[in-house]
Amino acid sequence: MASATTPGEPVAPQDDGGRRRGLWARLRGREDGTPHRPAPWRVEGMPEDRGRTDGQRPRLGWFWWLVLAALVANWVIAAVAMGPAPRAEVPYTFFTAQVSAGNVASVTSTDETIDGRFTTAVDPPGPEDSAERFTTQRPSFATDDLLSALEAQSVTVDARPPDAGPPLWVQVVVGFGPTLLLVGLLLWFLRRRAASGAGGALGGFGRSRATLYRPDSGRRTTFADVAGIDEVEHEVSEIVDFLRDPGRYSRLGARIPRGVLLSGPPGTGKTLLARAVAGEAGVPFFSISASEFIEAIVGVGASRVRDLFTQAKKVAPAIVFIDELDAIGRARGGAGVTGGVDEREQTLNQVLTEMDGFQGNEGVVVLAATNRPEILDPALLRPGRFDRRVTVGAPDRAGRLAILRVHTRGVPLDPDVDLAAVAAATPGMVGADLANLVNEAALLAAKHRRDTVTGADLGEALEKTVLGTVRGIVLSPEEKLSTAYHESGHALLGMLTPGADPVRRVTIIPRGQALGVTVQTPEGDRYGYSARYLRGRIVGALGGRAAEEVVYGDVTTGAENDLEQVTRIARQMVGRWGMSAAVGPVAVLPASGEQPFGLDGVAPATRELVDVEVRRLVEECYAEALATLSGNRERLDRLAHVLLERETLEADEAYAAAGLTPATAPATDPAAAARGEAPPAPRAPGPPQDVAAAPAR
């Protein structure tokens, strides 16, 4: 159970009215405008089927026809060489009669089976036609002297072992012939492919798997489908203008950037923006994930890169979009390389060559997206390859409102829905989070068989997305009271600590992994954080544990998530943001993903000093939390008992229960963010960290 926001979430400008009202309660306001239902968005078109023409089936390659013919020929040869010659089956008595008549030229015996040839073709009994070769079975009870009769007629007599097979040369040809034939054909085919450069010696393995979208292949994604990142749109609009009218730039000696790197947290719309660039420019768009270049076979990745750029140059001007570039673009020579020849490095080298090699790629613009630009190879980021680096960050309040309007185009909204209030209640959320929020609200409306999505649906969807699903567990009265004191400690410190984020809601209804949650969100967007604000965050996060100790003289496991937040913030303050006098203004803890395995050049003594300072900072904040709650014990008791009775308190109800008002509570210091600013921490994937829920106690 915890509250306290995590630094690093950009938040929108504050609303003019109702600053201290609960944002969840304001979700039932009104959003002007009539809902409409346009065509689905984020659709670029159907991928072109490579190797096909309209109305025709894909053709079977000539190589496979050749292989099929070779297999059929081998089967025919084997059947002729190893199969027995056609012989007429005759009765034994008929055979002895022909011996007596002198019409048998030769016989070969295998056990009781006698094969032979008549001197003159005869018509044997039965349906068989006239035959010269015959076969018969000698009965085991026959007592005639057959050998003497054959010798008397000068018949050539031979014998064959029962297990005798075909001649050795036939066995060799039939046994090794198909294998040698196929290997020979395959080698011949690969030599031709290697000589022609079509996919290299790996043939079809070296073909690019990129999906091609053409401007006329369906409804295009445009900048109208992208919202909340206006500055980023402006950065990439020059590429669109160049692809539309390259002459206007080339006559002035300007050249289009060879590559644009889109970096930012997951879900901010990097892929959508790349497709919008292709849709606005009206040029072919090749889309591929960087991981699709890599295979177990060495050389496949580089071959696919060559094939991709070859295809793009054939239809230039074109755009090549590589998603998750860090899969192949990681800095070379790091600790992760364990072999002499690394397939990933070969692929990266080929990308470097294609983007800025001797041949060049005029008319082909490379867009790439990554969540981890700090680990990319420096050669990939230099001018001439990725000339521009565009950061796609989390949107502010106005951006979130624009994104919500885009995602609700096809959703019938009730007149009571206030999208501006929803945007204000979702600081730190990105486009993917907001899309999921709208979808959850639509699912809830359909579940309740409503014709429109109401503000209550959006509020419930927001609670479900951020806080988790309500759990139907029954707590004992003692545990429920303990949970109420825990959450009241968070809430009361949020009200009394200067500069803390306002309390929006307090609940002891179990949700997700938490038995209770205190919701705190900032009034407006924050882009920098002072040491005072961060200390207040730590104090508020320790409020639940401090309340348990003040009331019961004991602590529970409910503060697990609180302690994780506290430790993370304190370590960043001391080790990354220089907010400790003992450590000094130095960054001794690397950012996430940099210098693994402790190879960051930091001395062990410095690391120990960081641990000591983190402990000192947390203990000071905990002592402050204990002192504040002890001095406001009456407020703590009133708030806990009202919360126990109602289970959920909105902002105004919580302040009233504590005997405070937004006017008398310490206000947010407007200059706090301007003093001692620290860069925002990277946002982790998942729900926004402005609202934190502790694990079950």
C-alpha positions in Angstrom: 0.0 0.0 0.0 1.5 3.3 -0.9 0.9 6.5 -2.5 3.5 9.0 -3.7 4.3 9.7 -7.3 7.5 8.6 -8.9 9.7 11.4 -10.4 10.0 11.3 -14.1 6.4 11.6 -15.3 5.8 14.8 -17.4 2.4 16.2 -16.4 0.1 18.7 -18.1 -0.7 22.4 -17.2 -3.1 22.7 -14.3 -6.8 23.2 -14.6 -8.3 26.6 -13.8 -11.1 25.4 -11.5 -11.6 22.7 -8.9 -8.0 22.2 -8.2 -8.5 20.3 -5.0 -11.5 18.3 -6.1 -11.1 14.6 -6.7 -10.4 14.1 -10.4 -12.1 10.7 -10.4 -15.3 12.6 -9.2 -15.0 15.1 -12.0 -15.0 12.5 -14.7 -18.7 12.9 -15.1 -18.4 16.4 -16.6 -19.4 17.3 -20.2 -17.2 17.3 -23.3 -18.7 19.4 -26.1 -18.9 17.8 -29.5 -21.0 15.2 -31.2 -19.5 11.7 -31.3 -18.9 10.4 -34.7 -17.7 7.1 -36.1 -15.1 7.4 -38.9 -13.3 4.5 -40.5 -10.9 2.6 -38.4 -7.5 4.2 -38.0 -3.9 2.9 -37.7 -4.4 1.0 -41.0 -1.8 1.5 -43.6 -2.9 -1.1 -46.2 -2.5 -4.7 -47.1 1.1 -5.9 -47.6 2.1 -6.6 -51.2 2.5 -10.3 -51.9 5.9 -10.7 -53.3 6.3 -12.8 -56.4 2.6 -12.6 -57.4 0.6 -10.8 -60.0 -3.0 -9.8 -59.7 -5.4 -12.7 -60.3 -2.7 -15.3 -60.6 -1.5 -18.1 -58.3 2.0 -18.1 -57.1 4.2 -20.1 -59.5 6.3 -23.1 -58.5 10.0 -22.3 -59.0 11.8 -23.9 -61.9 14.4 -25.3 -59.4 11.7 -27.4 -57.6 10.4 -28.6 -61.0 13.9 -29.8 -61.7 14.2 -31.6 -58.4 10.8 -33.3 -58.9 11.8 -34.5 -62.3 15.1 -35.9 -60.9 13.2 -37.8 -58.2 10.8 -39.3 -60.8 13.7 -40.3 -63.0 15.5 -41.9 -60.1 12.3 -43.9 -59.2 11.9 -45.1 -62.8 15.5 -46.2 -63.0 15.3 -48.0 -59.7 12.1 -49.8 -60.7 13.6 -50.9 -64.0 17.0 -51.9 -62.6 15.9 -53.7 -59.4 12.4 -54.9 -60.3 12.1 -58.5 -61.6 11.5 -59.2 -65.3 7.8 -60.1 -66.1 7.3 -63.9 -65.9 4.3 -66.2 -66.4 3.3 -68.3 -63.5 2.8 -71.9 -64.7 1.8 -75.1 -62.8 4.6 -77.5 -62.0 3.1 -80.2 -64.1 3.1 -77.9 -67.1 6.7 -77.2 -66.5 7.7 -80.9 -66.3 5.7 -81.5 -69.5 7.7 -78.8 -71.3 10.9 -80.3 -69.9 10.0 -83.7 -71.4 9.1 -82.0 -74.7 12.5 -80.3 -74.8 11.1 -76.8 -74.7 13.0 -75.5 -71.7 16.2 -73.6 -72.4 17.4 -72.7 -68.8 16.3 -72.7 -65.2 17.4 -71.0 -62.1 16.5 -72.4 -58.7 16.0 -70.4 -55.5 14.8 -72.7 -52.7 11.6 -74.3 -54.1 11.1 -71.5 -56.7 12.2 -72.3 -60.3 12.6 -69.5 -62.8 13.4 -70.3 -66.4 13.0 -69.6 -70.1 11.2 -71.7 -72.7 12.9 -72.4 -75.9 9.8 -71.4 -77.8 7.1 -69.2 -76.3 4.0 -71.2 -75.3 0.5 -70.4 -74.0 0.4 -71.4 -70.3 -2.9 -72.5 -68.7 -5.0 -69.7 -67.4 -5.5 -66.1 -68.6 -1.8 -65.3 -69.2 -0.7 -64.6 -72.8 2.0 -66.4 -74.6 5.2 -66.1 -72.7 8.8 -67.1 -73.0 9.8 -66.5 -69.3 8.2 -68.5 -66.6 8.2 -69.2 -62.9 6.9 -72.1 -60.9 7.0 -73.7 -57.5 8.3 -77.3 -57.0 6.1 -79.1 -54.4 8.0 -80.3 -51.3 6.5 -83.8 -51.8 7.7 -84.2 -55.4 9.9 -87.3 -55.8 10.7 -87.1 -59.5 14.3 -86.9 -60.6 14.0 -83.4 -62.0 17.8 -82.8 -62.3 18.2 -86.0 -64.4 15.4 -85.0 -66.7 16.9 -81.5 -67.2 20.3 -82.9 -68.0 18.8 -85.3 -70.4 17.3 -82.4 -72.4 20.6 -80.4 -72.1 18.9 -77.6 -70.0 21.2 -75.1 -68.4 20.7 -75.3 -64.6 21.7 -72.6 -62.2 21.0 -71.8 -58.5 20.8 -68.6 -56.5 21.0 -68.1 -52.7 17.6 -67.2 -51.1 18.9 -63.8 -49.8 20.8 -62.8 -52.9 20.0 -59.2 -53.9 20.6 -57.2 -57.1 24.1 -56.7 -58.4 26.5 -54.5 -56.4 26.6 -51.7 -59.0 22.8 -51.5 -59.0 22.7 -51.2 -55.3 25.3 -48.4 -55.4 23.5 -46.5 -58.0 20.1 -46.8 -56.4 21.4 -46.2 -52.9 23.6 -43.1 -53.5 22.1 -41.9 -56.7 19.3 -39.7 -55.3 21.5 -38.2 -52.6 24.3 -37.4 -55.0 21.8 -36.0 -57.5 20.1 -33.7 -55.0 23.4 -32.5 -53.5 24.7 -31.7 -57.0 21.6 -29.8 -58.0 21.6 -27.9 -54.7 25.3 -26.9 -55.1 24.7 -25.9 -58.7 21.7 -23.8 -57.7 23.5 -22.1 -54.8 26.5 -21.2 -57.0 24.1 -19.6 -59.5 22.4 -17.6 -56.7 25.8 -16.5 -55.3 27.0 -15.5 -58.7 23.9 -13.4 -59.4 23.8 -11.9 -55.9 20.2 -12.8 -55.4 20.2 -13.3 -51.6 23.7 -14.5 -51.5 24.7 -18.1 -50.9 21.8 -18.6 -48.6 19.2 -18.3 -51.3 15.7 -17.7 -49.8 17.1 -17.4 -46.3 18.7 -14.1 -47.3 15.5 -12.5 -48.6 14.2 -9.5 -46.6 11.1 -10.2 -44.6 10.0 -6.5 -44.6 6.4 -5.8 -45.2 5.8 -3.4 -48.1 2.9 -0.9 -47.9 2.1 1.1 -51.0 0.3 4.4 -51.0 -2.6 2.9 -53.0 -2.9 -0.3 -51.0 -5.6 1.0 -48.7 -6.5 3.8 -46.3 -3.3 5.6 -45.3 -2.2 6.7 -41.9 -1.7 10.5 -41.8 -0.7 13.1 -39.2 -4.5 13.5 -38.5 -4.3 10.0 -36.8 -1.3 11.2 -34.6 -2.1 13.4 -31.7 -0.3 14.7 -28.6 3.2 15.0 -30.1 3.0 18.1 -32.2 6.6 19.0 -31.8 7.7 15.6 -33.1 5.4 16.0 -36.0 7.1 19.2 -36.9 10.5 17.6 -36.8 9.6 14.9 -39.3 7.4 17.0 -41.5 10.5 18.2 -43.4 11.1 14.6 -44.5 7.5 14.5 -45.9 8.0 17.8 -47.7 11.3 16.6 -49.2 9.8 13.3 -50.5 7.0 15.2 -52.0 9.1 17.9 -53.7 12.8 17.0 -53.6 13.7 19.6 -56.2 13.0 22.5 -54.0 15.7 21.3 -51.6 18.3 19.9 -54.0 18.5 23.2 -56.0 19.7 24.9 -52.8 22.3 22.2 -52.1 20.3 20.7 -49.2 20.0 17.0 -48.7 17.4 15.1 -46.8 18.6 13.4 -43.6 19.5 9.8 -44.3 18.0 8.6 -41.1 15.8 9.7 -38.3 15.9 7.9 -34.9 12.7 8.0 -32.9 13.4 7.3 -29.2 11.2 7.3 -26.2 9.2 5.2 -23.8 7.1 2.3 -25.0 3.6 3.2 -26.3 4.3 6.8 -27.2 3.5 6.4 -30.9 6.9 6.0 -32.6 5.7 3.3 -35.0 2.5 5.2 -35.7 4.4 8.3 -36.5 6.7 6.5 -38.9 3.6 5.1 -40.8 2.1 8.6 -40.8 5.2 10.0 -42.5 4.9 7.4 -45.2 1.2 8.1 -45.6 1.7 11.8 -45.9 4.6 11.5 -48.3 2.7 9.0 -50.5 5.7 6.7 -51.0 6.3 3.0 -50.5 6.9 2.1 -46.9 9.0 -1.0 -45.8 8.4 -2.0 -42.2 10.5 -4.6 -40.4 11.5 -5.4 -36.8 15.3 -5.5 -36.2 15.0 -8.9 -34.6 13.8 -10.3 -38.0 17.3 -9.8 -39.4 18.9 -12.2 -37.0 19.0 -16.0 -37.6 21.1 -18.9 -36.3 22.8 -19.1 -39.7 25.8 -16.7 -39.9 25.4 -14.2 -42.7 21.6 -14.2 -43.0 21.2 -10.8 -41.3 23.6 -9.0 -43.5 22.1 -10.6 -46.6 18.6 -9.5 -45.5 19.8 -6.0 -45.0 21.2 -5.9 -48.5 18.0 -7.3 -50.0 15.9 -4.8 -48.1 17.8 -1.8 -49.3 17.9 -3.2 -52.8 14.1 -3.4 -52.9 13.8 0.1 -51.4 16.1 1.6 -54.1 14.1 0.0 -56.9 11.0 1.9 -55.8 12.7 5.0 -54.5 11.7 7.4 -53.1 10.8 5.1 -50.2 10.9 4.9 -46.5 12.5 2.0 -44.6 11.3 1.7 -41.0 13.2 -0.5 -38.6 11.5 -1.1 -35.3 13.3 -2.0 -32.0 16.7 -0.9 -33.5 18.5 -1.8 -30.3 18.1 -5.5 -31.3 21.0 -5.1 -33.8 22.3 -1.7 -33.0 23.9 -2.3 -29.6 27.4 -0.9 -29.2 30.0 -3.3 -30.6 32.8 -4.8 -28.5 30.8 -4.9 -25.3 30.8 -7.5 -22.6 28.0 -9.4 -24.3 30.1 -10.5 -27.3 31.5 -14.0 -26.6 32.5 -15.3 -30.0 34.9 -14.4 -32.8 32.2 -13.7 -35.4 29.1 -12.2 -34.1 26.0 -12.4 -36.3 24.5 -9.3 -34.8 27.7 -7.2 -35.4 27.8 -8.4 -39.1 24.2 -7.2 -39.5 25.0 -3.9 -37.9 28.0 -3.4 -40.1 25.9 -4.0 -43.2 23.3 -1.5 -42.0 26.1 1.1 -41.5 27.4 0.4 -45.0 24.0 0.7 -46.6 23.2 3.9 -44.9 26.4 5.7 -45.6 28.6 3.6 -47.8 30.3 4.2 -51.2 27.1 3.6 -53.2 24.7 5.7 -51.1 21.0 5.4 -51.0 19.6 8.5 -52.5 15.8 8.6 -52.2 15.7 6.1 -49.3 15.0 7.5 -45.9 15.6 5.3 -42.9 13.3 5.7 -39.8 14.1 3.7 -36.7 12.5 3.4 -33.3 14.1 2.3 -30.0 13.4 2.5 -26.3 17.1 2.4 -25.4 19.0 5.0 -27.4 21.8 5.0 -24.8 23.1 1.5 -25.8 23.3 2.1 -29.5 26.6 2.1 -31.4 28.1 5.5 -31.8 28.8 4.8 -35.5 25.1 4.4 -36.0 24.3 7.8 -34.5 26.8 9.9 -36.2 25.7 12.5 -38.9 25.4 10.9 -42.3 23.5 7.9 -40.9 20.9 8.9 -38.3 21.2 12.7 -38.7 18.3 13.4 -36.5 17.3 12.1 -33.1 13.7 12.8 -32.2 12.6 12.1 -28.6 8.9 11.0 -28.5 8.0 11.5 -24.8 4.9 11.2 -22.8 2.3 13.8 -23.7 1.2 16.6 -21.5 -2.4 17.3 -20.5 -3.3 19.0 -23.8 -1.6 16.1 -25.6 -3.5 13.5 -23.7 -6.8 15.3 -24.4 -6.0 15.2 -28.1 -5.1 11.5 -28.0 -8.3 10.7 -26.2 -10.3 12.5 -28.9 -8.6 10.4 -31.5 -9.2 7.2 -29.7 -12.8 8.0 -29.0 -13.7 8.8 -32.7 -15.5 5.5 -33.1 -16.8 5.3 -29.5 -20.3 6.7 -28.8 -19.8 8.9 -25.7 -22.5 10.0 -23.3 -23.0 13.7 -23.0 -21.7 13.6 -19.4 -18.2 12.5 -20.4 -15.6 15.2 -19.8 -12.4 14.1 -21.7 -10.6 17.1 -20.2 -11.1 15.7 -16.7 -9.9 12.3 -17.9 -6.8 13.9 -19.4 -6.1 15.7 -16.1 -6.5 12.5 -14.1 -4.0 10.5 -16.2 -0.6 12.2 -15.8 2.3 10.1 -17.2 0.0 8.0 -19.4 1.1 7.6 -23.0 -0.9 6.9 -26.1 -1.0 3.1 -25.6 -2.2 3.6 -22.1 -5.0 5.9 -23.1 -6.1 3.6 -25.9 -6.3 0.8 -23.4 -8.3 3.0 -21.1 -10.9 3.9 -23.7 -11.1 0.2 -24.7 -11.7 -0.9 -21.1 -14.4 1.7 -20.8 -16.1 0.5 -24.0 -16.0 -3.1 -22.7 -17.5 -2.0 -19.4 -20.3 -0.2 -21.2 -21.0 -3.2 -23.4 -21.0 -5.4 -20.3 -23.7 -3.3 -18.7 -25.6 -3.2 -22.0 -25.4 0.5 -22.4 -25.6 2.3 -25.8 -23.0 4.9 -24.9 -19.8 5.1 -22.8 -20.4 7.2 -19.7 -18.2 9.1 -17.4 -18.7 6.3 -14.8 -17.4 3.8 -17.3 -14.2 5.9 -17.9 -13.8 6.3 -14.1 -14.1 2.7 -13.4 -11.8 1.8 -16.3 -9.2 4.2 -15.0 -9.4 2.7 -11.5 -9.1 -0.8 -13.0 -6.2 0.2 -15.2 -4.2 2.1 -12.6 -5.2 0.4 -9.3 -6.1 -3.1 -10.4 -9.3 -5.2 -10.4 -11.4 -5.2 -7.2 -10.8 -8.4 -5.2 -13.7 -10.0 -3.3 -11.8 -10.9 -0.2 -13.1 -10.5 3.3 -10.7 -8.9 5.8 -11.0 -9.4 9.6 -12.0 -6.3 11.5 -8.5 -6.0 13.0 -6.8 -6.2 9.6 -9.3 -3.8 8.1 -8.6 -1.3 10.8 -4.9 -1.7 10.4 -5.3 -1.1 6.6 -7.3 2.0 7.3 -4.6 3.4 9.6 -1.9 2.5 7.0 -3.7 4.4 4.2 -4.6 7.3 6.5 -0.9 7.7 7.3 -0.1 8.1 3.6 -3.0 10.5 3.1 -2.4 12.7 6.2 1.3 13.1 5.3 0.3 14.0 1.8 -1.9 16.7 3.2 0.6 18.1 5.7 3.9 17.9 3.8 4.7 21.1 1.9 5.1 20.6 -1.8 3.6 17.1 -1.8 1.2 16.0 -4.5 -2.4 16.5 -3.5 -4.4 13.6 -2.3 -7.1 12.6 -4.8 -8.6 9.4 -3.3 -8.1 7.0 -0.4 -9.6 3.5 -0.4 -9.3 0.3 1.6 -11.1 -1.8 -1.0 -8.6 -4.5 -2.0 -7.5 -4.0 -5.6 -4.9 -6.0 -7.5 -2.1 -6.9 -5.1 -3.0 -4.2 -2.6 -5.3 -4.1 0.4 -5.7 -0.4 0.1 -4.5 2.5 -2.1 -3.9 6.2 -1.6 -3.9 8.1 -4.9 -1.8 11.3 -5.3 -1.3 13.1 -8.6 0.4 16.4 -9.2 -1.6 19.5 -10.1 0.3 20.1 -13.3 3.1 18.6 -15.4 6.5 18.3 -13.8 9.7 18.3 -15.8 12.2 18.8 -12.9 12.3 17.8 -9.3 13.8 19.6 -6.3 15.4 17.8 -3.4 12.7 19.1 -1.1 10.0 17.6 -3.3 11.7 14.3 -3.4 12.2 14.2 0.3 8.5 14.8 0.7 7.8 11.9 -1.6 9.9 9.7 0.6 8.2 11.0 3.8 4.7 10.3 2.2 5.7 6.8 1.1 6.8 6.0 4.6 3.6 7.3 6.1 1.8 3.9 6.1 4.6 2.2 8.1 4.9 5.2 10.4 1.2 5.1 11.2 1.4 1.4 12.1 4.3 2.1 14.5 2.6 5.1 16.1 -0.8 3.3 16.6 0.3 -0.3 17.2 4.0 -0.1 18.1 4.6 -2.7 15.4 4.8 -2.8 11.6 3.4 -5.2 9.0 4.4 -6.4 5.5 2.1 -4.0 3.9 4.9 -1.4 3.4 6.8 -3.6 1.0 6.0 -1.6 -2.1 6.5 1.6 -0.1 10.0 0.6 0.8 10.8 -0.3 -2.8 9.7 3.2 -3.9 11.6 4.9 -1.1 14.8 3.0 -1.8 14.6 3.8 -5.5 14.1 7.5 -5.0 16.8 7.8 -2.3 19.4 5.9 -4.4 18.8 8.2 -7.4 19.0 11.3 -5.2 22.3 10.2 -3.8 23.9 8.3 -6.6 22.6 10.0 -9.8 21.4 13.5 -8.9 24.1 14.7 -6.6 21.7 15.5 -3.7 24.0 14.3 -0.9 26.7 16.5 0.6 28.8 13.4 1.5 28.9 12.0 -2.0 28.9 15.4 -3.7 27.6 16.5 -7.1 28.7 13.5 -9.0 26.8 10.6 -10.7 28.2 7.4 -9.4 25.3 5.1 -10.4 24.9 4.6 -14.1 21.6 4.8 -15.9 19.7 1.7 -16.5 21.3 -0.5 -19.3 24.7 1.2 -19.1 28.0 -0.6 -18.2 26.6 -4.0 -17.0 28.4 -6.3 -14.6 29.7 -3.4 -12.5 32.2 -2.2 -15.1 31.4 1.5 -14.5 34.6 2.6 -12.9 33.1 3.4 -9.5 35.3 2.4 -6.5 33.8 0.0 -3.9 34.3 2.6 -1.2 32.1 5.1 -3.1 29.4 2.4 -3.5 29.5 1.8 0.2 29.2 5.6 0.8 26.2 5.7 -1.4 24.6 2.9 0.7 25.4 4.8 3.9 23.9 8.0 2.6 20.8 6.3 1.3 20.2 4.7 4.7 20.8 8.1 6.4 18.3 9.9 4.1 15.6 7.3 4.6 16.0 7.2 8.3 15.7 11.0 8.5 12.6 11.0 6.4 11.1 8.2 8.5 11.8 10.1 11.7 10.0 13.1 10.2 7.0 10.9 9.3 6.8 9.6 12.8 7.0 13.0 14.4 4.4 14.5 12.1 1.9 11.7 12.7 2.5 11.6 16.4 1.8 15.4 16.6 -1.4 14.9 14.6 -2.7 11.7 16.2 -6.3 13.1 16.5 -6.4 13.8 12.8 -5.0 10.4 12.1 -7.6 8.6 14.2 -10.5 10.6 12.7 -9.4 10.0 9.2 -8.9 6.2 9.8 -12.3 5.7 11.4 -14.1 7.6 8.7 -12.2 5.6 6.1 -13.1 2.4 7.9 -16.8 3.4 7.8 -17.0 4.5 4.2 -14.1 2.4 2.7 -13.5 5.0 -0.1 -13.0 8.8 0.3 -12.7 11.4 -2.4 -10.3 14.3 -2.0 -12.8 16.7 -0.3 -14.1 14.0 2.0 -10.6 13.0 3.0 -9.6 16.6 3.8 -12.8 17.1 5.8 -12.3 13.9 7.8 -8.8 15.1 8.7 -10.1 18.5 9.8 -8.3 20.2 7.0 -9.2 22.1 3.9 -7.2 22.6 0.7 -6.8 26.2 1.8 -5.4 25.4 5.2 -3.3 22.4 4.1 0.3 23.2 3.0 0.0 24.3 -0.6 2.2 23.0 -3.4 5.3 25.2 -3.6 5.2 26.6 -7.2 8.9 27.3 -7.1 9.8 23.8 -5.9 10.4 22.4 -9.3 12.6 25.3 -10.3 15.1 24.7 -7.4 17.6 21.9 -7.6 16.0 20.5 -10.7 16.9 16.9 -11.6 16.4 15.1 -14.8 13.3 12.9 -14.8 13.8 9.2 -14.3 13.1 6.9 -17.2 9.5 5.8 -17.2 9.1 2.0 -16.7 6.6 0.1 -18.9 3.2 -0.4 -17.6 0.7 1.8 -15.7 1.9 5.4 -14.8 3.9 5.5 -11.7 2.1 8.6 -10.4 -0.2 6.2 -8.6 1.4 3.3 -6.8 -0.3 0.3 -5.2 1.4 -1.7 -2.5 1.4 -5.5 -2.5 -1.0 -7.4 -0.3 -0.1 -7.2 3.4 
